[in-house]
Amino acid sequence: MSRDRFNELQGYSDREDTAIELGPLDSGQVVGGGGYPDGRFFNLLDGVVRQMSQIDEHIGLIANMHEQALAVTSESKYRQISSDRDQLVADTNGMIAGVKQNLEILARTADDPTIPKEQRVLHATRQQTQAKKFSEQLQRYRQMEYQYSQRNRERLERQYRIARPDASDEEVASAIDSDQAGQVFAQSVMHSSRIGDARRVLRDVEERQADIKKIDKTISELAQMFVEVSEMVNRQQEVIDSIDTAVEETHVHVDSGRKEVNTAIVLRIKARKKLWIILAISIIIIVIIVVIIYFTVIKK
């Protein structure tokens, strides 16, 4: 049996092949035909979508291998399937860690003050959408692993009762969880007339029990990852709400300023009209005065 490699999940976040680096936040840099930040942001977002698609494929393959492991009767075949599956699980977990890392990088762009607020809302919304899909993907993966673990436990229970037909449900569950199942079978091997079959069953019990432990660890890690991604989604919603509020307030101020400017323009136009009227009246008065002076003074 290959060792459980899910505990290396956190280490995958440091590998170069699991994360698409966003690079320096340089406003003058152009990537993939788009200027920063849209070009770089959407390049990374597309990478996350592709990674999640590959994870879906891997989950399907893992589920198929689980079915094979449950149905196979050959010990050597079971070990080969288990080994191949463990490697695929390790690769899948590495991709999961990479997606989470890239989603965290995408989330940070919403906090960049150099990006316009409307653009930050767009980025945060797109990131949140993928984060929600990722959390759903983790749930599907965890549910699939849980179902396989339960079916494996049921098989172990049946085998345990072969050696201890009088065992209660509580004793069976305790034995599987505490490694006592293997000890019970080891004792039965010593008293069995079919040593070969008994030893084969003992090896199968030990391997299945180890398999259950690995799957339970996987389920625990996926549950923790799901919680972290859910918290990321919630934080991003708070950012979106905050930016939306700021944008709305800005629009209100802009509209208010526009109204004030329009009012000022109207008042200025009215003032100019009054000025022209006063000027016209002044000219008329001057003309009248000149005419009066001409006829009353000069012409006499």
Secondary structure, DSSP 8 states (H G I E B T S, - for coil): -----GGGHHHHTT-TTS--------TT-EETTEETTHHHHHHHHHHHHHHHHHHHHHHHHHHHHHHHHHH---HHHHHHHHHHHHHHHHHHHHHHHHHHHHHHHHHHGGG-TTS-HHHHHHHHHHHHHHHHHHHHHHHHHHHHHHHHHHHHHHHHHHHHHHH-TT--HHHHHHHHHTTHHHHHHHHHHHH-S-HHHHHHHHHHHHHHHHHHHHHHHHHHHHHHHHHHHHHHHHHHHHHHHHHHHHHHHHHHHHHHHHHHHHHHHHHHHHHHHHHHHHHHHHHHHHHHHHHHHIIIII--
